[in-house]
Amino acid sequence: MAKGSKGAAKSSNLFQNLISSLFGGSDPEAIKRKALKNIAKELSKTKYHFYKAGSHEVDPSFAKFFYELYKAISPAQVLLQNTTPNNMKKLVINSSMSENQHELLESLSEESISEAARKGSLKEVTQQVKQNLQTFTSGFDSAKITSIDALYTKMVLFSNFCQYDFYFLLRKFDNTLKERNFNGLPKFQAINGSYISEELKNFISVAWALPFDASWDDLFQLLKERNGSVEPIPLNVWKKIITRLRGLRDRRVFEMMIQLITENPNYSEIIKAEEQHIIDDYISQIKKQVEETLVTLKKKQTAGKVENLLTQIFGSTHIDSLRNYNESMSSVFARKNFEGYLYCEPLSYLKQFLLEYTKKEMRELSDILLVRGEWATQQLAAPMSEAYNQLLGISEKITTLDNKLAENGEFGVKLKTLLPRSDRDKEARNIINMVLGDANYEAGKMLLTASKNFITYGQNLKMGLEDFVKVPHSKLIVNWKDLDHFAEGKLKQMCIDAYKKIYLFVSLLQNFKVELKEEEE
């Protein structure tokens, strides 16, 4: 009976082994268990006994290892915790620049450019600044750029490693641990691996990204200089840390721990540090800052010139704006990201000048010269006469344009109706852009036409003055004496005053750039 039972049991085991050999290999769970068992065996062969697969516990020796890292890098952690990427970039780039580049960079600062502009011509300052900028940027050759990028990449990776939250990880092994207090010995306890799996993954992402084969001398020298000749970490200590980390990485100790903790034998993470390239952005920022400074100075200079010319022409810098084509209405469109009205200031100045001067003093002078004057030929008087008549017509055209933009005007109705829909209606935006474009084109055309005619009138006025002093041998107007008598002996001064006034006003308009589309001209 015993023999029979023993034989039956033996047959059963053989049968189970046969089934297992035939079908066990396709059982995913069995494959996973076998893989995890092999991982545990491989991990046990390393000298790092951080994890006990049987109990799923992380050994206190693991915490001790991280505590030693934490203690070593703590000074660097304090040093780097308030260091922004921009500060790191400046530190690296500044350490790599030549003395000449430092001097050139100082000359490109907003303060230096502004100071130079106060002492000299803005045109000359602008030329010098552009030359300095070119010399400064050319100092970054390919070799220097490569060196800077490599050093900054190391600094970023070193900073990422040092700022890993070692304290948060270690508190899980000893909740009485005080941050950056290394006076006593912590009492680390074994804990379940599931408590630190994510922290371990995070550590791998920063630690394995370190360039283990790189030289760290340049970075540590830079940090030492920045920290007042004090090393945040002794270089020899850091090199020992790198050696230990390399050993852990090469033996895949932490990866195997994560595989066992998460029961995922397929866990794998490829860490590849991204090389940093910082010079192009740095130079772009310098150029942008320089350009903005020059533009600001140009605007200030223009504003100063405009105010001075307004005072000479009108006796005041306060000129009434047009009712509708003005800055206030333009800002409404600007808030909706439209171009707005481009020529509010010069058009209002033109309107005021036409009303105050062209239709009064200029009319009086024109009546004397063009109506009462006996020109040698009518063709000689034609350019001046045509210019004056065109100027008289522009005043009405400005009023017409301004009225079009009123709420009940041809343009204004469209703008008022379509503006509320412009955020969601593309067609509405297109129409508004078209209306604003037409308004700006009309305004710009009037400014150019006025400038051209003022110049023509002024040139002919100058020729008249030159002819006046030749009396009785004048060749342009033959009755200068009669005209001067009619003007009570003030004709010459009237011509001089008019020429100066026109010159000043044309100079005023030249401070405003007018651009018209070629197809519309």
Secondary structure as the mmCIF struct_conf table of DSSP 4:
data_model
#
loop_
_struct_conf.conf_type_id
_struct_conf.id
_struct_conf.beg_label_comp_id
_struct_conf.beg_label_asym_id
_struct_conf.beg_label_seq_id
_struct_conf.end_label_comp_id
_struct_conf.end_label_asym_id
_struct_conf.end_label_seq_id
HELX_RH_AL_P HELX_RH_AL_P1 ALA A 2 PHE A 23
HELX_RH_3T_P HELX_RH_3T_P1 GLY A 24 SER A 26
HELX_RH_AL_P HELX_RH_AL_P2 PRO A 28 SER A 44
TURN_TY1_P TURN_TY1_P1 LYS A 45 LYS A 45
BEND BEND1 THR A 46 LYS A 47
STRN STRN1 TYR A 51 LYS A 52
TURN_TY1_P TURN_TY1_P2 ALA A 53 HIS A 56
STRN STRN2 GLU A 57 VAL A 58
HELX_RH_AL_P HELX_RH_AL_P3 PRO A 60 LEU A 80
TURN_TY1_P TURN_TY1_P3 GLN A 81 ASN A 82
HELX_RH_AL_P HELX_RH_AL_P4 PRO A 85 SER A 96
BEND BEND2 MET A 97 MET A 97
HELX_RH_AL_P HELX_RH_AL_P5 GLU A 99 SER A 107
TURN_TY1_P TURN_TY1_P4 LEU A 108 LEU A 108
BEND BEND3 SER A 109 SER A 109
HELX_RH_AL_P HELX_RH_AL_P6 GLU A 110 LYS A 119
BEND BEND4 GLY A 120 GLY A 120
HELX_RH_AL_P HELX_RH_AL_P7 LEU A 122 SER A 138
TURN_TY1_P TURN_TY1_P5 GLY A 139 GLY A 139
HELX_RH_AL_P HELX_RH_AL_P8 SER A 142 CYS A 162
TURN_TY1_P TURN_TY1_P6 GLN A 163 GLN A 163
BEND BEND5 TYR A 164 TYR A 164
HELX_RH_AL_P HELX_RH_AL_P9 PHE A 166 LEU A 170
TURN_TY1_P TURN_TY1_P7 ARG A 171 PHE A 173
TURN_TY1_P TURN_TY1_P8 ASN A 175 THR A 176
HELX_LH_PP_P HELX_LH_PP_P1 LEU A 177 LYS A 178
TURN_TY1_P TURN_TY1_P9 GLU A 179 ARG A 180
BEND BEND6 ASN A 183 GLY A 184
HELX_LH_PP_P HELX_LH_PP_P2 LEU A 185 PRO A 186
STRN STRN3 ILE A 191 ASN A 192
HELX_RH_3T_P HELX_RH_3T_P2 GLY A 193 TYR A 195
TURN_TY1_P TURN_TY1_P10 ILE A 196 ILE A 196
HELX_RH_AL_P HELX_RH_AL_P10 SER A 197 ALA A 207
TURN_TY1_P TURN_TY1_P11 TRP A 208 ALA A 209
BEND BEND7 LEU A 210 LEU A 210
TURN_TY1_P TURN_TY1_P12 PHE A 212 ASP A 213
BEND BEND8 ALA A 214 ALA A 214
HELX_RH_AL_P HELX_RH_AL_P11 ASP A 217 ARG A 226
TURN_TY1_P TURN_TY1_P13 ASN A 227 GLY A 228
BEND BEND9 SER A 229 SER A 229
BEND BEND10 PRO A 232 ILE A 233
HELX_RH_AL_P HELX_RH_AL_P12 LEU A 235 ASP A 250
TURN_TY1_P TURN_TY1_P14 ARG A 251 ARG A 252
HELX_RH_AL_P HELX_RH_AL_P13 VAL A 253 THR A 262
TURN_TY1_P TURN_TY1_P15 GLU A 263 GLU A 263
TURN_TY1_P TURN_TY1_P16 PRO A 265 ASN A 266
HELX_LH_PP_P HELX_LH_PP_P3 ALA A 273 GLN A 276
HELX_RH_AL_P HELX_RH_AL_P14 ILE A 279 PHE A 314
BEND BEND11 GLY A 315 THR A 317
HELX_LH_PP_P HELX_LH_PP_P4 ASP A 320 LEU A 322
BEND BEND12 ARG A 323 ASN A 326
HELX_RH_AL_P HELX_RH_AL_P15 GLU A 327 ALA A 334
TURN_TY1_P TURN_TY1_P17 ARG A 335 ASN A 337
BEND BEND13 LEU A 342 LEU A 342
HELX_RH_AL_P HELX_RH_AL_P16 CYS A 344 PHE A 353
HELX_RH_PI_P HELX_RH_PI_P1 LEU A 354 THR A 358
TURN_TY1_P TURN_TY1_P18 LYS A 359 LYS A 360
HELX_RH_AL_P HELX_RH_AL_P17 GLU A 361 SER A 366
HELX_RH_PI_P HELX_RH_PI_P2 ASP A 367 ARG A 372
STRN STRN4 TRP A 375 TRP A 375
BEND BEND14 ALA A 376 THR A 377
HELX_RH_AL_P HELX_RH_AL_P18 GLN A 378 LYS A 404
TURN_TY1_P TURN_TY1_P19 LEU A 405 LEU A 405
BEND BEND15 ALA A 406 ALA A 406
TURN_TY1_P TURN_TY1_P20 GLU A 407 ASN A 408
BEND BEND16 GLY A 409 GLY A 409
HELX_RH_AL_P HELX_RH_AL_P19 GLU A 410 LEU A 418
HELX_RH_3T_P HELX_RH_3T_P3 LEU A 419 ARG A 421
TURN_TY1_P TURN_TY1_P21 SER A 422 ARG A 424
HELX_RH_AL_P HELX_RH_AL_P20 LYS A 426 PHE A 468
TURN_TY1_P TURN_TY1_P22 VAL A 469 PRO A 472
BEND BEND17 HIS A 473 HIS A 473
BEND BEND18 LYS A 475 LEU A 476
STRN STRN5 ILE A 477 ILE A 477
BEND BEND19 VAL A 478 VAL A 478
HELX_RH_AL_P HELX_RH_AL_P21 TRP A 480 PHE A 486
TURN_TY1_P TURN_TY1_P23 ALA A 487 GLY A 489
HELX_RH_AL_P HELX_RH_AL_P22 LEU A 491 LEU A 509
TURN_TY1_P TURN_TY1_P24 GLN A 510 ASN A 511
BEND BEND20 PHE A 512 PHE A 512
HELX_RH_3T_P HELX_RH_3T_P4 GLU A 518 GLU A 520
#
